[in-house]
Amino acid sequence: MRVSRMIAVTLAGVAALAPVAACSSDKPAPAGNPVAGEPSAAPTPTPEPTHPFTGLPGAARRPVLAAKIENTSAGKPQLGLKSADIVYIEQVEAGLTRLMAIFSSKIPAKIGPVRSARISDLHIVPQFGRPAFAYSGAQTKMLPLIAEASLFDVSDSRAPGAYFRQEGRFAPYNLFANTRQLLTEAPKASRAKDIGLTFGDAPEGGVPRKAYSVKYPAARFTFAWSQAAGKWLIWQDGKKDMAAEGGQLGAPTIVVQYTKTERSEFHDKNQSYTPLVHSTGKGRAIVLRDGQAFKARWSRETEKDGTVFTTETGEPMNFAPGQVWIALASAKPVIP
C-alpha cells in the first residue's frame, strides 16, 4: 500500500514538471547563436596576396634584378624577356632604343644579350630600392655615378663568373648571364615592394583600338591587340618581336609614358649624345589594355618614389594583371 502511494506521488511530480519543460523548449535561441542543426554562415575568404609588379597571385617577395638588354636586330631574339615583370623601353644614342627588364616574381635561368648602362637607368632604378643591376660596361665618366647609385653592381666587370658568350652569336651581341649567379653576388638586393602600380578592372572611358604605334627617331614599335592571346603583341620596325624561348613578345598592359628627353653630358665615340629621359615629374600617358586605349596621367615626385598612373579624372588607372611594358617616349621624336 505504501509503495503504491509513493508511485502516485512521483507520477504527480512528473506531470507538474512537464508543462515547464515544454515552455522552456519554446524559447527563441539567443541572438547570434545558430540553432542546432542550422548551417553557420561561411567566413569571408581572405584574398590571396598579389605581386606588386604584376598584380598576379603570389605572396613571395623575391629580390629585384634589373638588366640592360639589347634591342636592335643584331641582338635578337632576346632571352628571358618573357619572364620579366616590367620592361622599360628607353631611347639611347642615334635615336635607337634599349631595354631595361625588371625581374622578381619569375626569374629565368639565363638572360641576354646584356649590354651597357645609360644615365637614364640610374634615375629609374631607385624606386625599386637597391636592386641588383646587370649590365656590360659604361662610359668611364659615368662609373662614379654608378658607384654612388641606389643599386648593387653585378656587371660583367664586377661579377665576371656570372656571364658567358653564347655560341652562334657575335660580339658584342653574344654576352648572356646566369641570373642565379648574379643574385648570389648581390645577397642584400632589395625585394619587391609597392611601386605605385594598381591592377584590377578597367575603368570607364576606353576607346577600342586594334593597334597603337610609338615612334623613336630610329625605331618604331607597334602594339597590336590579340584577343586569342589576351595581350598586345609587339612588332618592332615592322617585324614581329620574337622571343628566344619561342613565340612573339607581348603583354596584357602597355604604357606609353610621354616624357621629356634632352641631351645629357655623355656621348659615344661618334659624338652622338646620350639622351637623358626624365622619369620624374608628371605628364600624360596612353594605357593599352583589353583591346582599348585609355588616356591617363602619370606622376613621380622623387626618384625613390614609384610612378602613379591615374585616369584623367584622377581615379587609379588599373592595369590588367600580368607583365607590363612601359615605353618612355617623347611626344615628338627627337635626337638631343
Phi and psi in degrees as GROMACS dihedral restraints (atoms count N, CA, C in turn):
[ dihedral_restraints ]
;  ai    aj    ak    al  type     phi  dphi    fc
    3     4     5     6     1   -68.4    20    10
    4     5     6     7     1   -36.3    20    10
    6     7     8     9     1   -66.1    20    10
    7     8     9    10     1   -41.5    20    10
    9    10    11    12     1   -62.9    20    10
   10    11    12    13     1   -37.7    20    10
   12    13    14    15     1   -66.2    20    10
   13    14    15    16     1   -38.4    20    10
   15    16    17    18     1   -66.5    20    10
   16    17    18    19     1   -37.4    20    10
   18    19    20    21     1   -65.5    20    10
   19    20    21    22     1   -38.7    20    10
   21    22    23    24     1   -64.7    20    10
   22    23    24    25     1   -41.3    20    10
   24    25    26    27     1   -64.6    20    10
   25    26    27    28     1   -40.6    20    10
   27    28    29    30     1   -63.6    20    10
   28    29    30    31     1   -46.1    20    10
   30    31    32    33     1   -62.0    20    10
   31    32    33    34     1   -36.7    20    10
   33    34    35    36     1   -64.6    20    10
   34    35    36    37     1   -39.0    20    10
   36    37    38    39     1   -65.1    20    10
   37    38    39    40     1   -40.8    20    10
   39    40    41    42     1   -63.8    20    10
   40    41    42    43     1   -41.3    20    10
   42    43    44    45     1   -63.0    20    10
   43    44    45    46     1   -35.3    20    10
   45    46    47    48     1   -70.8    20    10
   46    47    48    49     1   -32.9    20    10
   48    49    50    51     1   -80.6    20    10
   49    50    51    52     1   -24.0    20    10
   51    52    53    54     1   -56.1    20    10
   52    53    54    55     1   -46.2    20    10
   54    55    56    57     1   -61.9    20    10
   55    56    57    58     1   -36.2    20    10
   57    58    59    60     1   -63.6    20    10
   58    59    60    61     1   -45.1    20    10
   60    61    62    63     1   -62.2    20    10
   61    62    63    64     1   -42.0    20    10
   63    64    65    66     1   -62.1    20    10
   64    65    66    67     1   -40.9    20    10
   66    67    68    69     1   -66.3    20    10
   67    68    69    70     1   -40.3    20    10
   69    70    71    72     1   -65.6    20    10
   70    71    72    73     1   -32.2    20    10
   72    73    74    75     1   -72.1    20    10
   73    74    75    76     1   -16.1    20    10
   75    76    77    78     1   -86.8    20    10
   76    77    78    79     1    -6.5    20    10
   78    79    80    81     1   -68.7    20    10
   79    80    81    82     1   139.1    20    10
   81    82    83    84     1   -67.2    20    10
   82    83    84    85     1   149.1    20    10
   84    85    86    87     1   -65.3    20    10
   85    86    87    88     1   145.8    20    10
   87    88    89    90     1   -56.9    20    10
   88    89    90    91     1   144.2    20    10
   90    91    92    93     1   -58.1    20    10
   91    92    93    94     1   137.1    20    10
   93    94    95    96     1    91.1    20    10
   94    95    96    97     1   -12.5    20    10
   96    97    98    99     1  -105.6    20    10
   97    98    99   100     1   123.8    20    10
   99   100   101   102     1   -66.5    20    10
  100   101   102   103     1   142.9    20    10
  102   103   104   105     1   -69.4    20    10
  103   104   105   106     1   141.1    20    10
  105   106   107   108     1   -54.4    20    10
  106   107   108   109     1   132.4    20    10
  108   109   110   111     1    97.0    20    10
  109   110   111   112     1   -18.1    20    10
  111   112   113   114     1   -88.1    20    10
  112   113   114   115     1   139.0    20    10
  114   115   116   117     1   -70.6    20    10
  115   116   117   118     1   137.6    20    10
  117   118   119   120     1   -80.0    20    10
  118   119   120   121     1   154.5    20    10
  120   121   122   123     1   -64.4    20    10
  121   122   123   124     1   136.3    20    10
  123   124   125   126     1   -69.2    20    10
  124   125   126   127     1   136.6    20    10
  126   127   128   129     1   -66.6    20    10
  127   128   129   130     1   148.6    20    10
  129   130   131   132     1   -68.5    20    10
  130   131   132   133     1   123.6    20    10
  132   133   134   135     1   -67.0    20    10
  133   134   135   136     1   143.7    20    10
  135   136   137   138     1   -81.6    20    10
  136   137   138   139     1   126.2    20    10
  138   139   140   141     1   -58.9    20    10
  139   140   141   142     1   140.9    20    10
  141   142   143   144     1   -70.9    20    10
  142   143   144   145     1   135.2    20    10
  144   145   146   147     1   -59.1    20    10
  145   146   147   148     1   147.4    20    10
  147   148   149   150     1  -117.4    20    10
  148   149   150   151     1   159.7    20    10
  150   151   152   153     1   -79.4    20    10
  151   152   153   154     1   136.3    20    10
  153   154   155   156     1   -68.4    20    10
  154   155   156   157     1   -16.4    20    10
  156   157   158   159     1   -93.6    20    10
  157   158   159   160     1   -21.9    20    10
  159   160   161   162     1  -127.1    20    10
  160   161   162   163     1   -19.5    20    10
  162   163   164   165     1    74.2    20    10
  163   164   165   166     1     6.2    20    10
  165   166   167   168     1   -89.0    20    10
  166   167   168   169     1   153.3    20    10
  168   169   170   171     1   -56.1    20    10
  169   170   171   172     1   138.8    20    10
  171   172   173   174     1   155.8    20    10
  172   173   174   175     1   111.4    20    10
  174   175   176   177     1   -85.9    20    10
  175   176   177   178     1   -17.4    20    10
  177   178   179   180     1   -65.6    20    10
  178   179   180   181     1   137.3    20    10
  180   181   182   183     1  -118.1    20    10
  181   182   183   184     1    90.0    20    10
  183   184   185   186     1   -84.5    20    10
  184   185   186   187     1   166.8    20    10
  186   187   188   189     1   -61.3    20    10
  187   188   189   190     1   155.3    20    10
  189   190   191   192     1   -99.2    20    10
  190   191   192   193     1   130.3    20    10
  192   193   194   195     1  -118.8    20    10
  193   194   195   196     1   121.0    20    10
  195   196   197   198     1  -106.8    20    10
  196   197   198   199     1   135.1    20    10
  198   199   200   201     1  -137.6    20    10
  199   200   201   202     1   138.1    20    10
  201   202   203   204     1   -87.0    20    10
  202   203   204   205     1   123.2    20    10
  204   205   206   207     1  -120.7    20    10
  205   206   207   208     1   136.3    20    10
  207   208   209   210     1   -60.0    20    10
  208   209   210   211     1   147.5    20    10
  210   211   212   213     1  -141.9    20    10
  211   212   213   214     1    29.3    20    10
  213   214   215   216     1  -110.1    20    10
  214   215   216   217     1   169.2    20    10
  216   217   218   219     1   -59.9    20    10
  217   218   219   220     1   -29.4    20    10
  219   220   221   222     1   -65.9    20    10
  220   221   222   223     1   -24.7    20    10
  222   223   224   225     1  -104.5    20    10
  223   224   225   226     1     7.6    20    10
  225   226   227   228     1   -98.2    20    10
  226   227   228   229     1   154.2    20    10
  228   229   230   231     1   -80.7    20    10
  229   230   231   232     1   147.8    20    10
  231   232   233   234     1   -83.4    20    10
  232   233   234   235     1   154.6    20    10
  234   235   236   237     1  -111.7    20    10
  235   236   237   238     1   129.8    20    10
  237   238   239   240     1   103.0    20    10
  238   239   240   241     1   -17.6    20    10
  240   241   242   243     1   -62.1    20    10
  241   242   243   244     1   -29.7    20    10
  243   244   245   246     1   -63.7    20    10
  244   245   246   247     1   -22.0    20    10
  246   247   248   249     1   -95.0    20    10
  247   248   249   250     1    -7.1    20    10
  249   250   251   252     1   -66.6    20    10
  250   251   252   253     1   148.2    20    10
  252   253   254   255     1   -79.7    20    10
  253   254   255   256     1   -44.9    20    10
  255   256   257   258     1  -135.3    20    10
  256   257   258   259     1   139.7    20    10
  258   259   260   261     1  -127.5    20    10
  259   260   261   262     1   122.7    20    10
  261   262   263   264     1   -98.2    20    10
  262   263   264   265     1   137.2    20    10
  264   265   266   267     1  -102.8    20    10
  265   266   267   268     1   122.2    20    10
  267   268   269   270     1  -121.7    20    10
  268   269   270   271     1   142.5    20    10
  270   271   272   273     1   -79.7    20    10
  271   272   273   274     1   138.5    20    10
  273   274   275   276     1  -124.8    20    10
  274   275   276   277     1  -161.3    20    10
  276   277   278   279     1   -60.8    20    10
  277   278   279   280     1   152.3    20    10
  279   280   281   282     1    62.1    20    10
  280   281   282   283     1    18.7    20    10
  282   283   284   285     1    79.8    20    10
  283   284   285   286     1     6.9    20    10
  285   286   287   288     1   -82.5    20    10
  286   287   288   289     1   178.4    20    10
  288   289   290   291     1  -129.5    20    10
  289   290   291   292     1   159.3    20    10
  291   292   293   294     1  -141.2    20    10
  292   293   294   295     1   157.1    20    10
  294   295   296   297     1  -107.9    20    10
  295   296   297   298     1   147.8    20    10
  297   298   299   300     1  -119.1    20    10
  298   299   300   301     1   116.2    20    10
  300   301   302   303     1  -100.8    20    10
  301   302   303   304     1   134.7    20    10
  303   304   305   306     1  -109.6    20    10
  304   305   306   307     1   120.8    20    10
  306   307   308   309     1  -115.8    20    10
  307   308   309   310     1   139.0    20    10
  309   310   311   312     1  -160.7    20    10
  310   311   312   313     1   -57.1    20    10
  312   313   314   315     1   -65.6    20    10
  313   314   315   316     1   -36.5    20    10
  315   316   317   318     1  -132.0    20    10
  316   317   318   319     1   124.4    20    10
  318   319   320   321     1  -118.5    20    10
  319   320   321   322     1   111.2    20    10
  321   322   323   324     1   -68.9    20    10
  322   323   324   325     1   163.3    20    10
  324   325   326   327     1   -68.1    20    10
  325   326   327   328     1   -38.9    20    10
  327   328   329   330     1  -135.8    20    10
  328   329   330   331     1   150.1    20    10
  330   331   332   333     1  -138.6    20    10
  331   332   333   334     1   155.3    20    10
  333   334   335   336     1   157.6    20    10
  334   335   336   337     1   177.3    20    10
  336   337   338   339     1   -69.3    20    10
  337   338   339   340     1   136.0    20    10
  339   340   341   342     1   -86.9    20    10
  340   341   342   343     1   131.7    20    10
  342   343   344   345     1  -125.6    20    10
  343   344   345   346     1  -174.4    20    10
  345   346   347   348     1   -76.7    20    10
  346   347   348   349     1   158.0    20    10
  348   349   350   351     1   -83.6    20    10
  349   350   351   352     1   160.0    20    10
  351   352   353   354     1  -132.0    20    10
  352   353   354   355     1   160.4    20    10
  354   355   356   357     1   -61.4    20    10
  355   356   357   358     1   -32.3    20    10
  357   358   359   360     1   -63.2    20    10
  358   359   360   361     1   -29.1    20    10
  360   361   362   363     1   -59.3    20    10
  361   362   363   364     1   -40.3    20    10
  363   364   365   366     1   -69.0    20    10
  364   365   366   367     1   -17.1    20    10
  366   367   368   369     1   -91.9    20    10
  367   368   369   370     1   -17.0    20    10
  369   370   371   372     1   -88.6    20    10
  370   371   372   373     1   -44.0    20    10
  372   373   374   375     1   -67.1    20    10
  373   374   375   376     1   -26.0    20    10
  375   376   377   378     1   -59.1    20    10
  376   377   378   379     1   -24.4    20    10
  378   379   380   381     1   -65.7    20    10
  379   380   381   382     1   -18.1    20    10
  381   382   383   384     1   -93.7    20    10
  382   383   384   385     1     9.2    20    10
  384   385   386   387     1    87.4    20    10
  385   386   387   388     1  -117.6    20    10
  387   388   389   390     1  -126.8    20    10
  388   389   390   391     1    82.8    20    10
  390   391   392   393     1   -77.2    20    10
  391   392   393   394     1   164.1    20    10
  393   394   395   396     1   -74.6    20    10
  394   395   396   397     1   134.0    20    10
  396   397   398   399     1  -121.2    20    10
  397   398   399   400     1   111.9    20    10
  399   400   401   402     1   -99.4    20    10
  400   401   402   403     1   127.5    20    10
  402   403   404   405     1  -159.5    20    10
  403   404   405   406     1   171.5    20    10
  405   406   407   408     1  -127.8    20    10
  406   407   408   409     1    93.3    20    10
  408   409   410   411     1    82.2    20    10
  409   410   411   412     1   163.5    20    10
  411   412   413   414     1  -165.6    20    10
  412   413   414   415     1   161.2    20    10
  414   415   416   417     1   -60.2    20    10
  415   416   417   418     1   141.6    20    10
  417   418   419   420     1   -53.5    20    10
  418   419   420   421     1   -44.2    20    10
  420   421   422   423     1   -75.7    20    10
  421   422   423   424     1    -4.4    20    10
  423   424   425   426     1   -92.3    20    10
  424   425   426   427     1   -15.5    20    10
  426   427   428   429     1   -59.1    20    10
  427   428   429   430     1   -41.0    20    10
  429   430   431   432     1   -62.0    20    10
  430   431   432   433     1   -32.2    20    10
  432   433   434   435     1   -70.5    20    10
  433   434   435   436     1   -36.6    20    10
  435   436   437   438     1   -65.0    20    10
  436   437   438   439     1   -40.5    20    10
  438   439   440   441     1   -62.3    20    10
  439   440   441   442     1   -29.8    20    10
  441   442   443   444     1   -93.2    20    10
  442   443   444   445     1    -9.4    20    10
  444   445   446   447     1   -73.1    20    10
  445   446   447   448     1   164.1    20    10
  447   448   449   450     1   -82.8    20    10
  448   449   450   451     1    76.4    20    10
  450   451   452   453     1  -165.2    20    10
  451   452   453   454     1   165.0    20    10
  453   454   455   456     1  -107.3    20    10
  454   455   456   457     1   120.0    20    10
  456   457   458   459     1   -76.4    20    10
  457   458   459   460     1   111.1    20    10
  459   460   461   462     1  -122.6    20    10
  460   461   462   463     1    44.9    20    10
  462   463   464   465     1   -72.1    20    10
  463   464   465   466     1   174.6    20    10
  465   466   467   468     1   -67.1    20    10
  466   467   468   469     1   -19.2    20    10
  468   469   470   471     1   -86.0    20    10
  469   470   471   472     1   -25.5    20    10
  471   472   473   474     1   -94.6    20    10
  472   473   474   475     1   -28.4    20    10
  474   475   476   477     1  -133.7    20    10
  475   476   477   478     1    61.0    20    10
  477   478   479   480     1   -59.1    20    10
  478   479   480   481     1   -30.5    20    10
  480   481   482   483     1   -68.3    20    10
  481   482   483   484     1   -13.5    20    10
  483   484   485   486     1   -87.2    20    10
  484   485   486   487     1    -8.5    20    10
  486   487   488   489     1  -110.5    20    10
  487   488   489   490     1   153.8    20    10
  489   490   491   492     1  -152.2    20    10
  490   491   492   493     1   159.8    20    10
  492   493   494   495     1   -95.0    20    10
  493   494   495   496     1   124.6    20    10
  495   496   497   498     1   -81.1    20    10
  496   497   498   499     1   127.0    20    10
  498   499   500   501     1   -65.8    20    10
  499   500   501   502     1   147.5    20    10
  501   502   503   504     1    88.4    20    10
  502   503   504   505     1    -0.5    20    10
  504   505   506   507     1  -125.0    20    10
  505   506   507   508     1   163.0    20    10
  507   508   509   510     1  -118.0    20    10
  508   509   510   511     1   151.3    20    10
  510   511   512   513     1   -65.6    20    10
  511   512   513   514     1   147.6    20    10
  513   514   515   516     1   -90.0    20    10
  514   515   516   517     1    18.4    20    10
  516   517   518   519     1   -95.6    20    10
  517   518   519   520     1    19.4    20    10
  519   520   521   522     1  -120.8    20    10
  520   521   522   523     1    13.5    20    10
  522   523   524   525     1   -90.5    20    10
  523   524   525   526     1   118.9    20    10
  525   526   527   528     1  -123.0    20    10
  526   527   528   529     1   169.1    20    10
  528   529   530   531     1  -139.3    20    10
  529   530   531   532     1   148.5    20    10
  531   532   533   534     1   -90.3    20    10
  532   533   534   535     1   116.8    20    10
  534   535   536   537     1   -67.3    20    10
  535   536   537   538     1   -34.4    20    10
  537   538   539   540     1   -61.6    20    10
  538   539   540   541     1   -41.0    20    10
  540   541   542   543     1   -69.7    20    10
  541   542   543   544     1   -35.5    20    10
  543   544   545   546     1   -59.2    20    10
  544   545   546   547     1   -47.2    20    10
  546   547   548   549     1   -72.5    20    10
  547   548   549   550     1   -26.8    20    10
  549   550   551   552     1   -63.5    20    10
  550   551   552   553     1   -32.7    20    10
  552   553   554   555     1   -78.1    20    10
  553   554   555   556     1    -7.3    20    10
  555   556   557   558     1  -133.4    20    10
  556   557   558   559     1    65.4    20    10
  558   559   560   561     1   -63.9    20    10
  559   560   561   562     1   -18.9    20    10
  561   562   563   564     1  -104.3    20    10
  562   563   564   565     1    15.9    20    10
  564   565   566   567     1   -57.4    20    10
  565   566   567   568     1   140.1    20    10
  567   568   569   570     1   -60.9    20    10
  568   569   570   571     1   146.9    20    10
  570   571   572   573     1   -92.0    20    10
  571   572   573   574     1   161.1    20    10
  573   574   575   576     1   -58.0    20    10
  574   575   576   577     1   140.7    20    10
  576   577   578   579     1  -146.7    20    10
  577   578   579   580     1   174.0    20    10
  579   580   581   582     1   -63.6    20    10
  580   581   582   583     1   127.4    20    10
  582   583   584   585     1  -121.1    20    10
  583   584   585   586     1    20.7    20    10
  585   586   587   588     1    98.6    20    10
  586   587   588   589     1    -9.1    20    10
  588   589   590   591     1   -78.0    20    10
  589   590   591   592     1   142.5    20    10
  591   592   593   594     1  -122.5    20    10
  592   593   594   595     1   145.1    20    10
  594   595   596   597     1  -127.8    20    10
  595   596   597   598     1   148.0    20    10
  597   598   599   600     1   156.3    20    10
  598   599   600   601     1  -158.1    20    10
  600   601   602   603     1   -63.8    20    10
  601   602   603   604     1   147.1    20    10
  603   604   605   606     1   -69.4    20    10
  604   605   606   607     1   144.2    20    10
  606   607   608   609     1   -75.7    20    10
  607   608   609   610     1   176.4    20    10
  609   610   611   612     1   -80.4    20    10
  610   611   612   613     1   163.8    20    10
  612   613   614   615     1    99.8    20    10
  613   614   615   616     1     4.4    20    10
  615   616   617   618     1   -75.1    20    10
  616   617   618   619     1   149.7    20    10
  618   619   620   621     1  -112.6    20    10
  619   620   621   622     1   124.2    20    10
  621   622   623   624     1   -56.7    20    10
  622   623   624   625     1   132.4    20    10
  624   625   626   627     1  -138.9    20    10
  625   626   627   628     1   136.6    20    10
  627   628   629   630     1   -85.2    20    10
  628   629   630   631     1   -30.7    20    10
  630   631   632   633     1  -157.4    20    10
  631   632   633   634     1   158.0    20    10
  633   634   635   636     1  -145.5    20    10
  634   635   636   637     1   133.7    20    10
  636   637   638   639     1  -115.3    20    10
  637   638   639   640     1   147.8    20    10
  639   640   641   642     1  -129.0    20    10
  640   641   642   643     1   129.5    20    10
  642   643   644   645     1  -108.5    20    10
  643   644   645   646     1   136.6    20    10
  645   646   647   648     1  -113.9    20    10
  646   647   648   649     1   165.9    20    10
  648   649   650   651     1   -54.4    20    10
  649   650   651   652     1   -34.9    20    10
  651   652   653   654     1  -130.9    20    10
  652   653   654   655     1    25.9    20    10
  654   655   656   657     1  -155.9    20    10
  655   656   657   658     1   149.7    20    10
  657   658   659   660     1  -138.6    20    10
  658   659   660   661     1   129.7    20    10
  660   661   662   663     1  -114.9    20    10
  661   662   663   664     1   138.4    20    10
  663   664   665   666     1  -125.3    20    10
  664   665   666   667     1   129.4    20    10
  666   667   668   669     1  -111.0    20    10
  667   668   669   670     1   116.8    20    10
  669   670   671   672     1  -116.1    20    10
  670   671   672   673     1   129.7    20    10
  672   673   674   675     1   -73.8    20    10
  673   674   675   676     1   132.5    20    10
  675   676   677   678     1  -119.3    20    10
  676   677   678   679     1   109.7    20    10
  678   679   680   681     1   -64.3    20    10
  679   680   681   682     1   -37.9    20    10
  681   682   683   684     1   -64.2    20    10
  682   683   684   685     1   -41.5    20    10
  684   685   686   687     1   -84.5    20    10
  685   686   687   688     1   -19.3    20    10
  687   688   689   690     1    69.7    20    10
  688   689   690   691     1    30.1    20    10
  690   691   692   693     1  -155.4    20    10
  691   692   693   694     1   169.9    20    10
  693   694   695   696     1   -91.6    20    10
  694   695   696   697     1   113.1    20    10
  696   697   698   699     1   -79.4    20    10
  697   698   699   700     1   148.7    20    10
  699   700   701   702     1  -109.3    20    10
  700   701   702   703     1   131.4    20    10
  702   703   704   705     1  -116.5    20    10
  703   704   705   706     1   140.6    20    10
  705   706   707   708     1  -126.1    20    10
  706   707   708   709     1   127.5    20    10
  708   709   710   711     1    53.3    20    10
  709   710   711   712     1    39.2    20    10
  711   712   713   714     1    81.9    20    10
  712   713   714   715     1     2.0    20    10
  714   715   716   717     1  -118.5    20    10
  715   716   717   718     1   147.7    20    10
  717   718   719   720     1   -60.4    20    10
  718   719   720   721     1   134.9    20    10
  720   721   722   723     1   -87.9    20    10
  721   722   723   724     1   100.1    20    10
  723   724   725   726     1   -94.4    20    10
  724   725   726   727     1   153.4    20    10
  726   727   728   729     1   -99.9    20    10
  727   728   729   730     1   147.7    20    10
  729   730   731   732     1   -63.8    20    10
  730   731   732   733     1   -27.4    20    10
  732   733   734   735     1   -75.2    20    10
  733   734   735   736     1   -13.7    20    10
  735   736   737   738     1   114.1    20    10
  736   737   738   739     1   146.7    20    10
  738   739   740   741     1    87.0    20    10
  739   740   741   742     1   165.1    20    10
  741   742   743   744     1   -89.1    20    10
  742   743   744   745     1   138.9    20    10
  744   745   746   747     1   -66.8    20    10
  745   746   747   748     1   148.9    20    10
  747   748   749   750     1  -179.2    20    10
  748   749   750   751     1   168.5    20    10
  750   751   752   753     1  -151.4    20    10
  751   752   753   754     1   150.4    20    10
  753   754   755   756     1   -64.2    20    10
  754   755   756   757     1   -28.4    20    10
  756   757   758   759     1  -129.1    20    10
  757   758   759   760     1   129.4    20    10
  759   760   761   762     1  -120.3    20    10
  760   761   762   763     1   131.0    20    10
  762   763   764   765     1  -116.5    20    10
  763   764   765   766     1   125.5    20    10
  765   766   767   768     1  -102.8    20    10
  766   767   768   769     1   103.7    20    10
  768   769   770   771     1  -100.2    20    10
  769   770   771   772     1   108.4    20    10
  771   772   773   774     1   -80.8    20    10
  772   773   774   775     1   122.2    20    10
  774   775   776   777     1  -130.8    20    10
  775   776   777   778     1   171.5    20    10
  777   778   779   780     1   -87.6    20    10
  778   779   780   781     1   129.9    20    10
  780   781   782   783     1  -120.8    20    10
  781   782   783   784     1   124.1    20    10
  783   784   785   786     1  -138.2    20    10
  784   785   786   787     1   173.7    20    10
  786   787   788   789     1   -74.3    20    10
  787   788   789   790     1   133.2    20    10
  789   790   791   792     1   -95.1    20    10
  790   791   792   793     1  -177.7    20    10
  792   793   794   795     1   -81.1    20    10
  793   794   795   796     1    -4.6    20    10
  795   796   797   798     1  -102.0    20    10
  796   797   798   799     1   148.5    20    10
  798   799   800   801     1  -151.9    20    10
  799   800   801   802     1   162.2    20    10
  801   802   803   804     1   -89.9    20    10
  802   803   804   805     1  -175.3    20    10
  804   805   806   807     1   -67.3    20    10
  805   806   807   808     1   -17.3    20    10
  807   808   809   810     1   -93.9    20    10
  808   809   810   811     1    10.4    20    10
  810   811   812   813     1    66.5    20    10
  811   812   813   814     1    22.5    20    10
  813   814   815   816     1   -84.0    20    10
  814   815   816   817     1   121.7    20    10
  816   817   818   819     1   -75.6    20    10
  817   818   819   820     1   143.6    20    10
  819   820   821   822     1   -78.6    20    10
  820   821   822   823     1   127.3    20    10
  822   823   824   825     1   -69.3    20    10
  823   824   825   826     1   145.1    20    10
  825   826   827   828     1  -106.1    20    10
  826   827   828   829     1   111.6    20    10
  828   829   830   831     1   -94.2    20    10
  829   830   831   832     1   117.6    20    10
  831   832   833   834     1   -80.8    20    10
  832   833   834   835     1   116.0    20    10
  834   835   836   837     1  -108.1    20    10
  835   836   837   838     1     6.5    20    10
  837   838   839   840     1  -111.2    20    10
  838   839   840   841     1   163.3    20    10
  840   841   842   843     1   108.5    20    10
  841   842   843   844     1  -138.8    20    10
  843   844   845   846     1  -154.6    20    10
  844   845   846   847     1   161.2    20    10
  846   847   848   849     1   178.8    20    10
  847   848   849   850     1  -166.0    20    10
  849   850   851   852     1  -105.8    20    10
  850   851   852   853     1   162.3    20    10
  852   853   854   855     1  -151.2    20    10
  853   854   855   856     1   161.2    20    10
  855   856   857   858     1  -117.9    20    10
  856   857   858   859     1   126.0    20    10
  858   859   860   861     1  -110.0    20    10
  859   860   861   862     1   123.9    20    10
  861   862   863   864     1  -105.1    20    10
  862   863   864   865     1   123.6    20    10
  864   865   866   867     1  -158.4    20    10
  865   866   867   868     1   148.8    20    10
  867   868   869   870     1    54.0    20    10
  868   869   870   871     1    33.6    20    10
  870   871   872   873     1    73.4    20    10
  871   872   873   874     1    17.4    20    10
  873   874   875   876     1  -131.2    20    10
  874   875   876   877     1   156.5    20    10
  876   877   878   879     1  -112.9    20    10
  877   878   879   880     1   133.3    20    10
  879   880   881   882     1  -120.4    20    10
  880   881   882   883     1   131.4    20    10
  882   883   884   885     1   -74.8    20    10
  883   884   885   886     1   135.2    20    10
  885   886   887   888     1  -142.6    20    10
  886   887   888   889     1   171.1    20    10
  888   889   890   891     1  -123.4    20    10
  889   890   891   892     1   150.0    20    10
  891   892   893   894     1  -128.1    20    10
  892   893   894   895     1   152.0    20    10
  894   895   896   897     1  -151.6    20    10
  895   896   897   898     1   142.3    20    10
  897   898   899   900     1  -148.4    20    10
  898   899   900   901     1   108.9    20    10
  900   901   902   903     1   -69.3    20    10
  901   902   903   904     1   -49.2    20    10
  903   904   905   906     1  -134.3    20    10
  904   905   906   907     1   170.2    20    10
  906   907   908   909     1   -68.8    20    10
  907   908   909   910     1   -22.1    20    10
  909   910   911   912     1   -80.9    20    10
  910   911   912   913     1   -13.5    20    10
  912   913   914   915     1   -88.2    20    10
  913   914   915   916     1   153.8    20    10
  915   916   917   918     1   -81.2    20    10
  916   917   918   919     1   174.1    20    10
  918   919   920   921     1   -96.3    20    10
  919   920   921   922     1   128.4    20    10
  921   922   923   924     1  -102.1    20    10
  922   923   924   925     1   128.5    20    10
  924   925   926   927     1  -110.8    20    10
  925   926   927   928     1   131.8    20    10
  927   928   929   930     1  -130.8    20    10
  928   929   930   931     1   164.0    20    10
  930   931   932   933     1   -73.7    20    10
  931   932   933   934     1   173.5    20    10
  933   934   935   936     1   -64.6    20    10
  934   935   936   937     1   -21.5    20    10
  936   937   938   939     1   -93.6    20    10
  937   938   939   940     1     2.7    20    10
  939   940   941   942     1    94.3    20    10
  940   941   942   943     1     2.8    20    10
  942   943   944   945     1   -81.1    20    10
  943   944   945   946     1   156.6    20    10
  945   946   947   948     1   -58.2    20    10
  946   947   948   949     1   133.2    20    10
  948   949   950   951     1   -91.0    20    10
  949   950   951   952     1    92.6    20    10
  951   952   953   954     1   -67.2    20    10
  952   953   954   955     1   138.1    20    10
  954   955   956   957     1   -94.3    20    10
  955   956   957   958     1   157.9    20    10
  957   958   959   960     1   -74.3    20    10
  958   959   960   961     1   137.3    20    10
  960   961   962   963     1   -57.5    20    10
  961   962   963   964     1   138.9    20    10
  963   964   965   966     1   129.3    20    10
  964   965   966   967     1  -168.8    20    10
  966   967   968   969     1   -62.3    20    10
  967   968   969   970     1   147.4    20    10
  969   970   971   972     1  -125.1    20    10
  970   971   972   973     1   129.9    20    10
  972   973   974   975     1  -106.5    20    10
  973   974   975   976     1   134.1    20    10
  975   976   977   978     1  -122.2    20    10
  976   977   978   979     1   111.9    20    10
  978   979   980   981     1   -92.2    20    10
  979   980   981   982     1   110.3    20    10
  981   982   983   984     1   -84.2    20    10
  982   983   984   985     1   106.2    20    10
  984   985   986   987     1  -132.5    20    10
  985   986   987   988     1   159.5    20    10
  987   988   989   990     1   -96.1    20    10
  988   989   990   991     1   149.1    20    10
  990   991   992   993     1   -59.5    20    10
  991   992   993   994     1   -37.6    20    10
  993   994   995   996     1  -122.5    20    10
  994   995   996   997     1   121.1    20    10
  996   997   998   999     1   -53.2    20    10
  997   998   999  1000     1   132.6    20    10
  999  1000  1001  1002     1  -145.1    20    10
 1000  1001  1002  1003     1   139.5    20    10
 1002  1003  1004  1005     1  -101.0    20    10
 1003  1004  1005  1006     1   111.1    20    10
